[in-house]
Amino acid sequence: MKDSVRKQIEAQLEVSRKRLGAAKLLFKNEMPEDAINRIYYALLYAAKSMLNVLGYDAKIHSGVLSEFGLRLVKEKLVLYSEKTRLKAC
């Protein structure tokens, strides 16, 4: 793996950790809607870093979701259950 890719992955994971920390603070301060927003971004950056580990890169949200499904869920690299799937509103 190239050093530049490794640094990109580390940076994305750091952003993910910060978003999760912000979500915890928001939830403690009774701001659940804002906490959910931060959790979404924490997961987005974590998913993007997982794709980068496998050599894929997605630039937009829909691309991350699509590639994650194709490269990780479909290939059974992550667990997935219809019972736990979030339904789109």
N, C-alpha and C positions, 0 to 999 in steps of 0.2 A: 504494500500500500504506500502510495506517495505521501511524503511528509505534509504536503499542502492539504491532502484529503484528510489525513489524521487530525490536523489542526482544525479543519472545518467541522469534523465530527465532534471534537472536544468542545468547540465553541457552541455548537448546537445543543449539546448536552448541558452545558453551563446555562444557556438560555432556558432550557427546559427546567432545570433545577430552580432557577430564579422565579420562573412563572409559577411553579408549584409552591414555592415558599410564599409568594404573594397571595396565592389562592388560600393558603392556610390562614394567613392574617386576615384576609377579607372575610372568610367564613367565621373566624372567631369574633369579628366585629359585626356580625349579623348582616353580611352583605352577600348572600348566597348567589344571586344572579351574577355579580361581578366575579365571584370565586369560580363559578362555572366557566366564565370566559377565560380566565387565566388557566384553568385546567385544560381547556380545549387547546390553548397554545402550547402548554407544556407537552401534551401528547403529540401535537403536530410536530414540534421540534424533535421529540424523541423518535417518532416514526421516520422523520427525514434523516436522522442520523443512522437509523437502522438500514435504510435504503442505501445510504452512502457506504456503509460497511460492505454491502454486497456489490457495490460498484454502480449503483443507479443514482440519478439525481433528478428531482422534480422541483420545478420553480414556483408553482402555484399550489394553493390548497387542494384544489380538485385533483391535480396531478399527484400530490403526495398520497391522497386517499386512494386513487385508482392504482397507482404503482404498489402501494402497501398491500392492497388486496391481491393484485396479480403476483407479486414477487414473494410475499411473506405468508399471507393467509392461504392462497390457492396452493402454494408449495408446502403447506403445513409446517412452516417454520415458526409460526405462532399459533396458539390455541384460539379457536373461534367456536362459538356456540350460538345458534339461532335464539336460544333462550335468553342470552345476555346481550343480544344485539340491540343497539339503540335505534329506535324508529325515527325516521326523518319527519319533521312536522310539516 
